[in-house]
Amino acid sequence: MLLNQLSGYYDITINTKYNLTLPTRYVIVQTIGSGAQGVVFSAFDLITLKYVVIKKLDKPFLNEFNAKRAFREVCLLSGIKHSMIIPMYSMFTPQQTPDSLKDIYFVMEKMDGTIDKCYDKLLDHTRISFLTYQILCALKHLHASGVIHRDLKPHNIGLNDDCTVKLLDFGLSRYIENQIYLTKNVVTLFYRAPEILLSLNYNEKIDVWSVGCIMAELITGKIFFKARDELSLWNNIIEKLGYPNDNFLNTLPSILKDYMKKNLKFKSIDFEKHFPESLFDNTSPDNQPIPTDLNSNNCRDVLKKMLTIDPNERISVDEALNHPYLRIWIEERELSSGQPEVYNPNIENTIFSIKKWKQLIFYKIKNYENTNNIFLKLHN
């Protein structure tokens, strides 16, 4: 009798403004957050008796850009599988025809919080190193699958109480394209790499820069490149890191080079000043000896290499993972070769009508629903 009651949808309005149509197995607990791409709720699953996260995309068919982004997220969330990337438990839409499609839902694992919840205390090298390693492992899998995350920030990195990390949210992710001019409207300001900031071509190394910004926050407990706008961000980067090399300067428009010469003074890079010994907890966790490579000098070294202004000189994900400060954690099963079959890169350069995008997304979701009992199936 109970199973029959759970085999259907119900309508609910949350906070008088979020109208949801959900399988009856899910009971909404609270709103976690909302943004330009959607709204996220915590819910209790009556089948698995566990808490989950439900994300509803916001206005996925407002325009062609939103529709393509929705298709990309459907492909990546349903296809990418890695222990350090948030798993999708289910996806569904209550609509029954492509033309009527307007609501897209994802059900995902619920994490204990996001990585910024540990900013209020000093972290030891073991934790800083392990957290950073996990983020890079997830990125290695994404990049090997041909995907740039493009929106790495603390709120997009889930953290459990056991110090395990998982990447969240692929709404702004994009396939890696060689020598293609990619859109610049990506990455939250504080984590935006210089090449995006300056409207230059970019590649997967923008994610490495973002990891560097997040690692700096793990050490200091606050935003490293705080800024109110793009100009103040660029000034802050130069103030903290010094002038970029000549090769990078020569890629800049002359007006920007002139501005830098007139307004920005050269400063040598002093990472010990930015990250003094007092910011590290040098006590031994759980009374275990600290590996010799997990020290402040190695920490500053890998951080400096990630926060290199010139992307051609910036360390890669593979190089970072093999740095003495991080390689202690390497397990071959975590360094996968990616899943290039998950997403067709040709889609990025294809122009479809909203109607066509609806058809592609609808049949992808319904195919999932037909092969997975979204009402009763136990999540993996």
N, C-alpha and C positions, 0 to 999 in steps of 0.2 A: 504493500500500500504506500509506504513512504517513498519507494523508488519511483512509483508512478507520479507522485506529487512533485518529485524533483525533475521530471522530464518535461520541462517547458520553460517559458520566460515569464518574468513579471516586470512591471514598471514601477519606478521609484524616483522621487525628486529629492535631491540632497541640497541642503542649505538654501532651499527655495530657488536655486538657479541651475542646478545640474540635473537634467532629465536623463535617466538611464533605463535601458531595457536589458535585463540580465537573466541568465539561466538561474532557476530557483535554488540551485545548489549554493550560490554565493550570497552571503548576508553582509551588506556594507557596514563597516565599523566606523570609519572616519575618512575625511579628506586629508590626503598627505600633502598635496601641492597642485598648483596649476601654472600653466605658462602658455606661450604662443602655440605650442604644438599639441597641447592636450591637458587633461586633468587626470590625476592619479589618486586612487583610493586604496585603503587597506580593507580587506574583506575576510570573512571566515568561510571556509569551504566545508559544507555539511557532509560531503562525501569522504574527503581525506581527513577531516577534523583538524585542519591546519590553517594558519593565516596565509593569505596570498596578497599580491598587489594586482589591482586592475587598472589598466590605463585605457582611457577613451580618447581617441584622436579628436582634436578640435577642428571643425570645418575642413575636413580633408579634401573636399571638392569645391572649395571657394574659388580656386583658379587652377591652371595647369601646373604651376609650381608646387602648390600644396598636394595635388593629386600624384605627381611624380614622387614627391617626398614620402607620401603614404605608401606607394607601391614599394619604394626602396625599403621602408621600415618593415613592411609585411615580409618581404624576401629575407631580410637579414635576421629579424627576430625569430622567424620560423626555421631558418636554415643554419645559422651559425651555432656551432656546438663547441664549447670549451669550458673547462672547470672554472675559469676566471672571468667568464662572461655570463651575465644573468640568463638563466634558462627560461624560455617561454613554455609555460604549461599548456596554454590553449589560446586560440583566437577564434573570434566569431563575429557575426553580424546578424541581427534579428530580421533584417530585410531579406526578401525572397526573390527579388529580381534585380538585374544590374541597374536598370533605370531608377529604381527606388533606393539604391544603396546610398546611405548617408552616415551610418554609424559603424565605426571599426573599433573593436575591443581586443586588448591583449591581457592575458592572465600570466603573471610571472611570480617567481619566488620572492618572498618578502625578506629583505635583509633587516638586521637589527638597527641599522642607521646608515649614515654616509660618512666618508672618511674624515670630514671636518669635525666630527664629534670628539676626536682625540687631540684637537688643537689646544685645549685648555690645560695641558700638562706637558712637561718635558718628556721627550721620548728618548729611549736609549738607541744605540746604533743597530741593535738586533731588530727592533721594530721598524725603524726608519728604512733599513735595508730590505727587510722582508716585504713591507707594504709596497715599496717602490718596485721591487722585483716582480710582484704579482701584476701590477699595472702594466709593466713592460711585457710580461708573458702574454697577457691578453692582447696587447697591441701587436705583438709578433704574429699571433694567429690572425688577427684582422688584416694586417698588412699582407701576410702571405695569402690571404683570401682575396687580395686585390682591393681592400677597403681602407680608406682613411676615416678615422672617427670624426674629427673636425670639431668636436665640442667637449673636449675633456675639461672637466672642472670638478671641484670637490662634490657637488651635488649629483654628479653623474658617476660617482664611484661608490658602490655599496660596500659597507663594512660590517662584518659580524663580530660578535663579542670575542670570538676565538682568533681574531686578527686576520681572518680571510677576507679577500677583496674580490669584487666582481664589477665589471664595467656595466653601466646602465645606458639606455637611451641611444638609439641609432637614427634619430630623426634627421640629423644633419650629416650623417655619414655619406661618403661618396666614393665611387670606384676610382682607383688610382689610374690616372691617364698620363701618358708620357707626352711632355711638351704641349699640353693643352692648357689654355688660359681658363682657370677655374674661377667660379664665383667667389667674391671676397666677403660676402655677408655671412660669415661663419665665425665661430669661436667667441665665447664670452670675452669681453674686453680685457680683463686682467690676465687672461691666459693666451692672448693672441700673439702669435709669432711675428717677428719683424717683417717677414716677407708678405704676410697678409696685411699687416698694418700699412705697408708702403705700396700695396697693390701690385706686387710682383708675382710672377709665377711661383707656385709652390707644389710641394709633394708631401709624402707621408712624414717628413721630418717636422712638420708643424705639430704633430702629436708629441714628438719628443720634447719640443720646447714646452708644451703644456705640462708634461710630466715633470720637467724641471721646476716649473712654477709651483706645482703641487708639492713636490719634494721640499722646496724652500719653505713652504707653509707648514709642512710637518715639523720642520726644525724650529721655525720662529713663532708658530702659532698665529700668524697673521698674513694677510695678502702681501706678497713681496713686491709686485709692481702695481701698487695702488694708483689709480688715475681716474679723472672725471671725464676725460675724452681721449681721442686718439693722439692728439698732439702732446698732451701731458703724459700719456703713456710712453710715447717715443722719448720724450725728455727724461723720463724716469729710468728707462732702459739704458740710455746713454750715460746718465749720471751714475748708475750702479755698475755698469759693465764696461764703460769706456767706449772710445771710438771703435767702430768696426774696421776691418782691414780694407786696404785699398781696392781689392778685387770687388768687394761688396759695394763700396762707395761708388765705384764706376758703373754699377748697375742702376744707380739712382738718377732721377731727373735732376737737371742742373739747378732748378729752383730749390730743391731740397738740399742739395750739396751746399749751395750758397747759404741757406738758412743755418745749416749746421756749423759752418765756418764762422758765421757772425754771432751765433747765439749759444752754441754749446762748446764748453771747454773740455779738453781732453782730461780724463782722469784714469790713472792706472787701476787695474782690477785688483781689489784686495778682498778676496773671499773670506779671509780670516776676520776681517772687520765686520763683514755682513753676518758671518756665522761663527762667532767666538765660541770658545770651549764652554762657556757658561750656559749656552743654549742646549747642550747635550747632557742627558742623564747617563753618567758613566758608571752607574752601579750595575752589578751583574744581575740580569733577570733570572729569577728562580735559582739563585746561587750557582748558576752554571758559568763556567769560564767563557769569556768573550773571545771569539776568534780574532787573531791578530790583525787580519785584514779589515775588520770592522772598527775603523778608527776615524777620527775627525778629518785627518788629512785626505784619506781616500774618499770620504763623503764629499768634501769640498771639491775634490778633483773631478769626480763623475758629475757633480752638479754643475760645475763650471763648463764641462764639455757638453752638457745638455743645453745650458743657457748660453750658447755661442750664437752671436747675431747672424753670422754668415751661415746659411743652411748647408753650403758645400763643405764647411769646416765642422759643422755640428755633428756630434756623435750619432750613429744610427741605433736603432733598437737592438740589433744583434751585438754591436760593439758595447753598448751599455750593459747588456746582460752578461757579457764576458769581462766586465770590469771587476777588479779585485773586490770592490765593495759589494757587488751583487752576485757574483758567480757562485758564491758559497751555497746558494739555494737551488742551483740548477738541477732539475730532474728532466731527463729526456722526454718522458711522457707528456710533460707540460710544454715542451718546445715543438709544437706540431707544425706540419707543413702547410696548414691552411685548408680552406675549402673553396677553391676558385669556382666551383660549379654552382655555388649558391646564388650568384647574381650575375646577370648578363650585362657586361659593361656597355654594350651597344645601345642599351636602353637610354643611357645618359644623353646621348646625342640624337635621340629620336623625339620628334614633336608629335604628340598625340592630342586629340581633343579630350575634354573632360569625360565625354561619353565613352571613349575608348579606354581611358584609364579606369573608369568604373567597371567596365567589362573585365579587364585584366585582373583587377583586385577582387572582384566578386567571385570569379571562377576559382581563383587561388584560395580564397577563404572557404568557399563551399566545398572545394576538393578536400581541404583539411577537415572540415566538419564531417564529410561523408566517410572519411577513413579514421576519424577519432570521435568517439561518442562524447561530445562536449558536455552533455548533461550528467553522465554517470561514470566516465572513465577516470581511473586513478591516475594522478600525475606521476611521471617518472621521478 
